Amino acid sequence: MSPSRRARWPPWNPARGEDGSATLVAVGAMVVLLTITVGAVYVGAAVIGRHRAQAAADLAALAAATYLVDGAAVACTRAAETADAMHAAVTDCAVENLDVVVAVEIDVALGRLTVGPARAVARAGPIQAR
């Protein structure tokens, strides 16, 4: 009898049908971990973008409040210059009595992928005495 026709013992091995199943489980686990990692990176980028937008709004509002004595137009121009220096764009600038309210927007990106815009609003002005 040739070696290829020799009967195998045992004739049927239940473990033989599961060859490679651990590889599939490992690949599935890697896909899940990669998905979680990519999601965490996107969330981290969004949080960092939000903090950058808030910092830009705060500084722009303070700059506008500093120049409010020269008029609302000068104050809002100074806010736009300050926000531009922080790579942000002023979407709204309003003067309410002695307060300046500035809204800014920053584009958040991960390399070539765009996460989306981050927006923030800040108010600056004198403290109200009670």
C-alpha positions in Angstrom: 0.0 0.0 0.0 1.4 3.4 -0.9 1.9 6.0 1.8 -0.8 8.2 0.4 -3.4 5.5 0.6 -2.4 4.4 4.1 -5.3 4.7 6.6 -5.0 7.4 9.2 -5.4 6.6 12.8 -7.7 7.7 14.3 -9.9 7.8 11.2 -11.4 11.2 12.2 -9.9 13.7 14.5 -12.3 16.4 15.8 -9.5 18.8 16.5 -8.3 18.7 12.9 -11.4 20.6 11.7 -10.5 23.5 13.9 -7.1 24.1 12.4 -6.5 27.9 12.0 -9.4 28.9 14.3 -7.0 30.6 16.7 -5.7 32.7 13.8 -9.3 33.9 13.1 -9.8 34.8 16.7 -6.5 36.7 16.8 -7.3 38.6 13.6 -10.8 39.5 15.0 -9.2 40.7 18.3 -6.7 42.9 16.3 -9.5 44.4 14.2 -11.4 45.3 17.4 -8.3 46.8 19.0 -7.5 48.8 15.9 -11.0 50.1 15.7 -10.9 51.2 19.4 -7.5 52.9 18.8 -8.7 54.8 15.8 -11.8 55.9 17.7 -9.7 57.1 20.7 -7.5 59.1 18.3 -10.5 60.8 16.8 -12.0 61.6 20.2 -8.6 62.9 21.4 -8.3 65.1 18.3 -11.7 66.5 18.9 -11.0 67.3 22.6 -7.7 69.0 21.7 -9.4 71.0 19.0 -12.1 72.1 21.5 -9.5 73.2 24.0 -7.6 75.1 21.2 -10.8 76.8 20.2 -11.6 77.8 23.7 -8.1 79.2 24.3 -8.4 81.2 21.0 -11.8 82.6 22.0 -10.6 83.6 25.5 -7.6 85.4 24.2 -9.5 87.1 21.4 -12.2 88.3 23.9 -9.5 89.7 26.2 -7.8 91.4 23.3 -11.1 92.9 22.2 -11.9 94.1 25.7 -8.5 95.8 25.9 -9.2 97.8 22.8 -12.9 98.5 23.6 -12.1 102.1 24.5 -11.2 102.7 20.9 -14.6 101.5 19.6 -16.4 98.3 18.8 -15.0 98.0 15.3 -11.4 98.3 16.5 -12.1 95.8 19.3 -13.5 93.2 16.9 -10.6 93.8 14.5 -8.2 93.1 17.3 -10.1 90.0 18.3 -9.9 88.8 14.7 -6.1 89.4 14.5 -5.6 87.6 17.8 -7.7 84.6 16.7 -5.9 84.5 13.3 -2.6 84.3 15.1 -3.9 81.2 16.8 -5.1 79.7 13.5 -8.8 80.3 14.4 -11.5 82.3 12.6 -13.8 84.7 14.4 -17.4 83.8 13.5 -19.1 86.4 15.7 -18.0 89.5 17.6 -20.5 91.5 19.6 -20.2 94.3 22.1 -22.8 94.3 24.9 -22.4 97.4 27.1 -18.9 96.9 28.4 -18.7 93.2 27.6 -17.3 91.7 24.4 -18.5 88.3 23.2 -16.4 86.5 20.7 -17.1 83.2 18.9 -14.4 81.4 17.1 -14.0 78.3 15.0 -11.0 76.0 14.3 -10.8 73.3 11.7 -9.6 70.1 13.4 -7.8 67.6 11.2 -5.7 64.4 11.5 -3.3 64.7 8.7 -5.4 64.5 5.5 -8.5 63.4 7.4 -10.8 66.2 8.7 -12.5 65.6 12.0 -14.6 68.7 11.8 -14.8 72.2 13.2 -14.4 73.0 16.9 -16.3 76.1 18.1 -16.1 78.1 21.3 -17.5 81.4 22.7 -15.9 83.7 25.3 -17.0 86.8 27.1 -14.6 89.5 28.5 -15.4 92.7 30.4 -15.3 94.3 33.8 -16.4 92.5 36.9 -19.9 93.4 38.1 -20.0 94.8 41.6 -22.9 93.7 43.8 
